[in-house]
Amino acid sequence: MNRRTLLLAPILSSVLPRAVRAQAPPAALTPQDRADIARVEIYLNGVRTLHARFLQLAPNGSTSEGQAWLQRPGRLRFEYDPPSPFLLVGGHGLLVFHDSQLKQTSNIPLGSTPLGLLLQDNLRLSGEVTVAGVTRAPGQLQISVFRTKSPADGTLGLIFADAPLSLRQWSVLDAQRQQTRITLYNVELGGVFNQKLFEFIDPKFFQNNGDLR
């Protein structure tokens, strides 16, 4: 695995080499599972914009932090704090990964990533999406999902604080069973974002023209 693939792995797990591994069949859903899935659908479809700090835990145990903006449908921005040179921008159906240290930029379809599921306009955890399982702990609910037609893209685990329901964490499990976890904190819901946040613009533009946020 080269350096670029490793750096993309935290969110773009679909660009990793796909192991020949069958997706485990989802567990049978109980009435309580279905009720919780319905609650999650209502909650996520009610979240149109989100801004938060994030802490990323990579499969090798390394950590990094930064700011995240999500706007449904189909827009996101992950700015990693220095000294990390990485920037992720999603919009117009593409996810752009920029490494300022290597001066390299990569594009992949947002719809081919597990995180793209979270950014759908009208999210339904059925049909095109398969629920792999529902687990509960005191004050916490976790739902694991994957794309029904392309399970090798990876499994997305959504972790919520419960009562009231609130997205606090997600994890991506890739085809090689490597897991990356993103924890959100200082979460702010709602608000209007400058749409240039979701276009790839060289960070020097912001330095020279001020903060557009």
C-alpha positions in Angstrom: 0.0 0.0 0.0 1.5 3.3 -1.1 1.5 6.5 1.0 -1.3 8.1 -0.9 -3.6 5.1 -0.5 -2.8 5.0 3.2 -3.7 8.7 3.6 -6.9 8.3 1.6 -8.0 5.3 3.7 -9.6 7.2 6.6 -12.6 8.3 4.6 -12.1 7.1 1.0 -12.0 3.4 1.9 -13.3 2.5 -1.5 -9.9 3.3 -3.1 -8.2 0.6 -1.1 -7.5 -2.7 -2.9 -10.6 -4.8 -2.5 -10.0 -8.1 -0.9 -11.9 -11.1 -2.2 -14.1 -11.3 0.9 -17.9 -11.9 1.1 -19.9 -9.5 3.0 -21.3 -11.2 6.1 -25.1 -11.6 5.8 -27.0 -9.0 7.9 -28.6 -10.2 11.1 -32.4 -10.5 11.1 -33.9 -7.2 12.3 -36.1 -7.2 15.4 -39.1 -4.9 15.8 -37.0 -2.7 18.1 -34.2 -2.6 15.5 -36.7 -1.4 12.9 -38.1 1.2 15.2 -34.6 2.5 15.9 -33.7 2.6 12.2 -36.8 4.7 11.6 -35.8 7.1 14.3 -32.3 7.4 12.8 -33.8 8.1 9.3 -36.0 10.9 10.7 -33.0 12.4 12.6 -30.6 12.3 9.7 -33.1 13.6 7.2 -33.7 16.5 9.6 -29.9 17.4 9.7 -29.3 19.6 6.7 -26.0 21.3 7.8 -23.5 20.4 10.5 -20.2 22.0 11.6 -18.0 20.3 14.2 -14.5 19.6 15.3 -13.3 16.0 14.6 -10.8 13.6 16.0 -9.7 10.9 13.5 -8.3 7.5 14.7 -6.6 5.7 11.8 -6.1 1.9 11.6 -2.5 2.3 12.6 -3.4 4.1 15.8 -2.4 7.6 14.6 -4.7 10.5 15.3 -5.4 13.8 13.7 -7.8 16.6 14.2 -9.6 19.3 12.3 -12.9 20.9 11.3 -15.7 19.3 9.4 -18.6 20.8 7.5 -21.4 18.7 6.1 -24.3 19.9 4.0 -26.9 17.5 2.7 -27.2 16.6 -0.1 -23.7 15.7 -1.2 -21.4 18.4 0.3 -18.6 18.1 2.8 -15.3 19.7 3.8 -12.7 18.2 6.1 -9.8 20.6 7.0 -7.0 18.9 8.9 -5.1 20.9 11.5 -1.4 21.6 10.8 1.0 20.0 10.5 -1.3 17.7 8.5 -1.2 18.7 4.9 -4.6 17.2 3.9 -7.9 18.6 2.7 -11.0 16.8 1.7 -13.8 18.6 -0.3 -17.0 17.0 -1.5 -19.4 18.6 -4.0 -20.9 18.2 -7.4 -20.7 14.4 -7.0 -16.9 14.3 -6.5 -14.7 13.9 -3.5 -11.4 15.8 -3.8 -8.4 14.9 -1.8 -5.5 17.4 -1.7 -2.1 16.8 -0.2 -0.3 20.2 0.0 2.9 18.6 1.0 3.1 16.4 -2.1 1.2 19.0 -4.2 -1.1 16.3 -5.5 -4.9 16.2 -5.9 -7.1 13.1 -6.4 -10.8 12.9 -7.4 -13.2 10.0 -6.9 -17.0 9.8 -7.1 -18.6 10.6 -3.8 -21.2 8.0 -4.4 -18.5 5.3 -4.3 -17.6 6.0 -0.7 -19.4 4.8 2.4 -19.6 8.4 3.7 -21.6 9.3 0.6 -24.5 7.3 2.1 -24.7 9.9 4.9 -24.9 12.8 2.5 -27.9 11.5 0.5 -30.8 14.0 0.1 -33.5 11.5 1.2 -31.8 8.9 3.2 -33.4 5.5 3.4 -31.8 2.7 5.3 -33.3 0.0 3.1 -33.4 -1.0 -0.5 -30.1 0.5 -1.9 -28.8 0.5 1.6 -28.5 -2.7 3.8 -28.5 -2.5 7.5 -25.8 -5.0 8.7 -26.7 -4.7 12.4 -28.1 -2.6 15.2 -26.4 -2.5 18.6 -27.2 -0.7 21.8 -25.4 0.4 24.9 -26.5 2.6 27.8 -27.1 6.0 26.1 -25.8 4.9 22.8 -27.1 3.5 19.5 -25.0 2.1 16.6 -26.3 1.2 13.2 -23.9 -0.4 10.6 -24.8 -0.1 6.9 -23.4 -0.8 3.4 -24.4 -0.3 -0.2 -26.5 -3.3 -1.2 -25.0 -3.5 -4.7 -21.4 -2.8 -3.7 -20.6 -4.2 -0.2 -16.9 -4.1 -1.1 -17.1 -0.3 -0.8 -17.0 -0.8 2.9 -19.3 -0.7 6.0 -20.3 2.6 7.6 -21.0 2.5 11.3 -23.1 5.4 12.6 -22.8 6.0 16.4 -25.4 8.1 18.1 -25.9 9.4 21.6 -29.4 8.6 22.6 -32.2 10.3 24.4 -32.1 12.6 22.6 -30.6 11.1 19.4 -27.5 12.9 18.2 -24.7 11.8 15.8 -21.4 11.7 17.6 -19.2 9.3 15.7 -18.9 7.2 12.6 -16.5 4.4 11.5 -15.5 3.0 8.2 -14.6 -0.7 7.9 -12.9 -1.4 4.6 -12.7 -4.6 2.6 -9.5 -5.6 4.4 -11.2 -5.2 7.8 -9.3 -2.0 8.6 -11.3 0.5 10.7 -11.0 4.2 10.8 -13.1 6.2 13.4 -14.2 9.8 13.3 -15.4 11.4 16.6 -17.3 14.7 16.4 -17.3 17.3 19.2 -18.5 20.9 19.5 -21.2 20.0 17.1 -23.3 22.8 15.7 -26.4 22.0 13.6 -28.1 24.4 11.2 -26.7 27.5 9.8 -25.8 28.7 6.3 -22.4 28.0 4.9 -20.5 29.8 2.1 -20.8 27.4 -0.8 -17.2 28.0 -1.8 -16.4 25.7 1.2 -17.5 22.8 -1.0 -15.3 23.7 -4.0 -11.7 22.8 -4.1 -9.8 26.1 -3.9 -6.1 26.2 -3.2 -5.7 27.0 0.6 -3.4 30.0 -0.4 -6.5 31.7 -1.8 -7.9 31.8 1.8 -4.7 33.1 3.1 -4.6 35.9 0.5 -8.3 36.8 0.5 -9.5 36.2 4.1 -11.8 33.5 5.6 -14.9 33.0 3.5 -16.6 31.1 6.3 
